[in-house]
Amino acid sequence: MEKAKFFLAVDPGREKTGMAVLSREGKVRWMGIVPVRNLEQAIRDLNSRFPFREVVLGNSTGMDRTVETLRRLGLVIHLVDERHSSEEARKLYFQERFSSFWRRILPISFLFPRHPYDDWQAVVIGRRYLREQRGETLGK
């Protein structure tokens, strides 16, 4: 069976869920944060826009409830170790949001996002999955 062009990456949580739709090349097509109570409908809506069969799921807080939803929707689930994904997501957020000029002046370690960045964690989780599929190590 041929793999779909896109997959969904999910950073589960108790109250909110970070999600990102990625291409097989790791490009972000959509990202956002959804309240857990709206998760199933949000996934249905995304799947109608970006057809996918697979979901890459971080293996921590809120995972069990999210797994139930994904199984109900008939999606294939791949678990990914999400240790240190928040640090990696924070770094990625500032790399993408700030010019190199500002990053030279203000070290990323001094900066904190103004809003939750669970969606960026989903991107990190999705890209980790792609690296694992290619046999790359996750070295720092």
N, C-alpha and C positions, 0 to 999 in steps of 0.2 A: 504494500500500500504506500503510495506517494505521500510524503509529508506535506502538510498545509504550508502555505507561504508565511503564515504568521503563527505566533503562539502567545499565550497570556502568561505574564509573570505576576506573582502575587506575594505581597508581604502581609501575612495575616496579623490581625490584632483583635483585642477584645471589643473595642468600640469602633475602630476605623480600619480600613484595609487599603493598603497601597497597591495600585495595579498599573501595569504597563503592557501595552501590546508591542511586541518586537518582531522584526523580520528575522529570517534565518541568518542574516548577516549582522544582527545586533542593533539595527537602526530602530530608534523609537518612533512608532507611528502614533501612539496615544499614551498619555499617562495621567493619572489622577488619584484622588483619595475618595473613597466611598464609605459611608456609614455601613457597619456590618448588617444592619437591618435591611439595607437596600442592595446587598451584594448579589443575590440571585438575579434580580432584574437588570442590574448593571452589567453582569456577565452576558446575559441574553442580548442586551442592546449592543454591546461591543462585538459579540459574535456575529450579529447581523451586518455590522459594518466591516469587520475584519474577520472573515471566516477562519476559525481555528478549531483544532480537535484536542490540542495538548495544553496543559497548564503546568507551569513550573511554580512550585509552592515552597516558600521558606518553611523550615521545620521548627518553628517555635510557637510562641504565644498565639492562641486562637486558631491553631492549625486544625484541630479536630473538627470544630464547627465548620470551617471552610471546606474540609475534605467531604463532609456530608453534603454540602451544597454542590460541590463539583461532581460528585458521584451521581447525585439526583439529575444533573444536567447531562450525564453520559460522557463526560470529558476524561481523557487520559491524564493521570497525575504523575508528575515527576517531582520528588522531594530533593531539595538542595539545602546544604548546610548554610545557614545564614549568619553564623558567628562573625562578628565584626562588620556586618553589612552596614550598620548605621554610620560607622566611622568612614567607610568607603563611600557611602552615599553622600555624606556631608562634603567630602572632598570633591566628588563628582559634581555636586550641586554648584559649588563655588567655581569650579573650572568652567562649567557651562554658562554660569550667570555673570561672572565678572571678567573683565578684560585682563590680559596678562599684566598690564600696567598696574592695576589695583592689586593683583595677586603678588606682585613684586614688593609693593609698599606694605601691604597688610598680610602677614602670614595666615594661611588658611586656619591654622590652629587657634587664631584669635577671633575667628568669625563664627557666628552661629546664625542659621536661617531664621527668618522672622516667623515662619509658619512650619507646620509639620512637613517632613520630607519623606513620608512613607512611600510615596510614588517613586522617588529616586532610589529607595531601597529595593523596590520591585525591579527597577532597571538593573541594579547590581545583581540581584538574584537571577534574573534572566540571562545576563551576560556570563555569570558564573556557570550556568548550565551549558551555554554554548561552548565555553572553554573546556568544560569537562567532556563534552561530546567530541571535541577535537583532540582530546588527550593532553591538553595543556595543564600545567600545575598552577595552583592559585598563589604561588609565592608572592611575597610583598614587594 
